[in-house]
Amino acid sequence: MRGWWQELAGLVLPVDCTGCGSARVLLCAGCAQALSGAAAGCVRPSPGPAGLPVVYAAAAYEGAVREAVLAHKERGVLPLAGPLGAALAAAVRGCLGAGVRGGGARSAGEELVLVPVPSARRQVRARGHDPARRIALAASARLRRAGVPARVAPVLRHVRPVADQAGLGARERRENLAGALGLRSGGAVRLPAGARIVLVDDVITTGATLAEAARAVRAATAAGAVAGAAVVAAPTGSFVRNRSTTRTEQRSCE
């Protein structure tokens, strides 16, 4: 009920721009441009956790982008799922490379499956929605309109409680999340071997969450390989183009 009411209110009541505060607009043209995906690029936390797939982000987690992500996730501004989903779709295209940029699948019938990283149940109850899943649905709709056969498969679940990640360092986050995710009953059936599987989330920090999600998918499915991961936003310093990189990092983003 809470999520339904917030979404209705966001559609019918005057609002200010989430990013900069401009009057009577959910997201002004300038702030919308920050979520256009024009700045999408490969990101790699340093140090990156073992098992982390290639990750693309649509924008830097700062300014209007940060405000939009937090407003959607924590303050229930649900109409922001549209522009955030568009940004995520741009990151997915970057992740999968030239095979998707042309608008079609790499081969006839090859399906793109977006697997959102799940929020803990207590967080879903507190927020009234699951942010990554909502954004993934908006991204898949955008991709389908562009001719990409995409769907969302929310097959991951928490198999044990985890501590709040806020304030934890990279090593502590890895330890907190190790073995925390698994597939829902019947989840493997929704991830056919021929599909391209892309993990999705709103923000990447240390990469521990996406690495654990990749481990869970690889361990439980015949598909084995995860095509990559895509997120709406990442810290500026984690974009590979913004720093000196190793040859391994450069090759992973090609």
N, C-alpha and C positions, 0 to 999 in steps of 0.2 A: 504493500500500500504506500509506504513512504516513497519508494522509487517512482511509482505511477504519479503521485501528486507532484513531486519535484519536476518531473518531465513535463507535465501539463502546465505547471506554473511557469517554467522556463519558456514555453511556447507562446503564452498569452500575455505575460506581464512585461512591462518595459524593463530593460536591463541595461547595464553599462558594459562596455567592452571588457572582457575578462583580462585581456592583456595589458591595456593601458588606461582604462577607465573612461574612454570616450562615451558620451551619453547615448543611450537608447539604441545600442547595437550589441549583439552578443559577442562579435569579434569584428573589429574594424578591418579595413582593407590592408593596412600595414601589418597588423598582427596576423591576419590570415595568410599573408605572404610568407611569414616566418614558418608557417606550417604547410607550405606548398610542396615541400619535398625538393625544392631547387638546391638545397644545401645537403642533400642526402650523401652519405659516404660510409665507408667501412670503418668500424670502430673496434678497438682491441684494448681492454683494460690492461694495465701494466702494474703488477704481473697478472697475466691471465690464468684462470684456473684450468686444470687439465680437462680435456673433453669439451671445451667451449667451441661450438661451431663458428663458422664465419658469421659475423654480425654486421648488419647495416642499420644505421639510424637515420631518421629523416631530418633531424635538426639538433642543434646544441641545446642542452637542458639549462636554459638561462632566459631571463627576460620574459617576454610574452609567452614563449613556449612553456616555460616552467609554470607560469601562472595558469595557463590553460590546462595543463596536465593535473595540477593540484586541485583546481576548481572542479574538474570532472571527477577525479578520484575521491577527494575528501569532502567537498562541499556539495556534491550531488548536482552539479550543473550538467545534466544529462544531454541536452542538445549539443554540447561540445563533442560528443562521440562522432558526429559527422565530420568536422574538420580534422579531428585527431585520427579518425579512420582513413581519411584521404592521405594524411601524412604517412600513416603506417603502410598504406598501399604503395606509396612511392619507395619506402624502404624495402618492401618485399621485392619490388621490381629490381632494385639495385642488388639485392641479395642473390637473386636468381640469374642476373646477367642478361646477355643478349637474347637468350631463349624466350624471355618474357617481354622485353622492351618493344618487340614488334607487335605485341598484342595477342599473340597466340601461344599455345602450349608447345613444348619442344617436340612432341610427336602426337599423332592423332590419338585422342582419348586419354592422354596423360593428364592426370588431375593434380591440382594444387590444393593441399590440405593445410590450413592454418590451425595450429594447435596452441591455444592461449595458455599461458602460465597461470595456474589458478591462485586466487587469493585464499587465505585460510578462512574457514567457516565463520570464525568470530569477526573477521574483518568484513565479510560479506553482510553479516547481520548488522554490524555497526553502520556500514555505508549505505546499505539498502540495495546494493548492486555489485557486480563483479566487473571492475573497470577493464581489464584486459579482454575479457570475453566480449563485452559490449563494443569495444573499439575494433576487435577482430571481425565482428559481424559487419560493422560499417565498412571496413577495408575489403572484405570479401565481396560485398555488394558493388563497391567501386571497381574492383578487378573484373567482376563478371560483366559490368557495363562496358568495359574495355575489351571484352572478348576472351578473357582468361577464365578457364573453368575452375573457379576457386570455391571452396566451402570451408566451414569452420567445424572442427571436431574437438569439442571440449572433453577430451578423454583423460586428462591428467587429474589426479586428486592427491591430497595430503594423506599419507598413510601413518603419520605420527605427528604429534604436536611439535611446533617449532617456536623459538623465542622471537620476539619482535626484533627485526633486523636493524632498526634505528640505533645508531651509535656503535654498531659492531664493525670491526675492521675486516679486511679481506679474508684473513685466515679464520677468524671467528665466524664469518658468514659461511664459509665452506664447511666448517665443522657443524654449524647449526643446521645446514640443509642436507648434509650427506645422508642419502638413503631416505629422504623425507617424502619423495614423490613416487607415485606408481600409477598404473593405468586403472581406470574404472573397469568394472566387470563388463566384458564384451568390447572394451576399448580397442583391442588389437584388430578386431573385425573392421573397425572404421578407419583403419590405417592400412590399406592394401599395399602390397609389395611394389606395385607399379606407380604409386603416387609420389609426388614430391612433397615432402613434409617440411614445413617451415614453422619454427617456434616463434610465438609473438608475445610481446609485453609492451607496457607503456614506456618504461625507463630501464636502462641498464646502468649499474654502478660498478660493482666489482666483477660481475659476470657469473657469480656463484649460482644464482637462481637458474639462469639459462643453461649452465653446465649440468646442473642436477636434472633439469627437465630433459635435456638431451640424453643423459644416461638412462633415465627411466624409459624413454621411448625406444632407445636402442636395445635395452635389455628385454623388452617385452613384446617386440614385434618382429615379424619376418622381414620387414622393410630394412631393418638394420641401420641404414644411413639416414641422417637428418640433412636435408639440403642446406639448411642454414637457419639463421634467426634474424628477426627484424623487430625494431623497436621504434617508437615515436621519437625518443630523445635520449641523448647520452652526454656526459660531461665533455666540454670542449676539448680538454686535453687527451681524451681517449680516441679522437678521430685520427686515423693513421696519417692522413695528409698533413696534420698539424705538428708532427714531430718526426725526428729521425727514427727510422724503422729498420729492423733487421730484414734480410732477404726473405726469411720465412714468413714474416708478417706481410711483406709486399706480395709474395706469391699467393698467400691465402686470400687476399682481396681481389685478385685478378679474375 
